Amino acid sequence: MVTCSQYDYIELACLFHLPVKLTLKNGLTYSGTAMDTLRNEHQQECIVLKNEQSEHLIETNALLMMEALSSHPHFTLIKFD
């Protein structure tokens, strides 16, 4: 489960539309621009990640790490519990 302080970093990434790399607990990785947070059809909290090919809706509970791909003063790498 994502803590409140960890969720703040997700919101910062979306607010500034930062390019990020998301690593999921199952080992998959996604890179793109953090766009927004919303709930999916199962009411699970998600991050919207957009890249050249498509837009991905990724459950925040599936996140293992989020890495900023540009220099940003608020974070470089966040590890989720």
Secondary structure by P-SEA (a helix, b strand, c coil): cccaaaaaaaaaaaaaccbbbbbccccccccccccbbbbcccccbbbbbbccccccccccccccccccccccccccccccc
